[in-house]
Each structure stands twice: as C-alpha cells, then as structure tokens.
Amino acid sequence: MSQIIGEVFDLRPAAIIEYLDLLRPIYRKTSAYGHFGRNEPEFTWEKTNMAPLLKDKTGI
C-alpha cells in the first residue's frame, strides 16, 4: 500500500504545500470552527479527487 501511495502522491514537503495550496492566509477560518469536515473550497486537504485513482491501483 505504501508503494502505491508513493506512486500517486509526491510526498516531499514542498510538493504537499503546493498541491494543497497551504501558503494562503486561511487559518482564521480554521481557528473558529476547526479544519476537518469542511466543504469550503479553501480547505484543500478535504479533497477526495484522488480516491478513484487509489481505488484502481489497489484493485478495490
């Protein structure tokens, strides 16, 4: 499983920051109501767009 994740995601810190666009000033919103389960477009870490690719690669 870790090999598949390594194939699908670039796990270098700079790549994660870029992919999730984490250098935006959005943290005031997260301090008020938390950061999990949010649907606003600013919360890029909630995306599930890679799930189909992971599903295909794992054969699930």
Summary of the structure (lengths in Angstrom):
residues: 60
radius of gyration: 13.7
end to end distance: 11.8
largest distance: 39.7
contacts: 105
relative contact order: 0.18
helix: 55%
strand: 0%
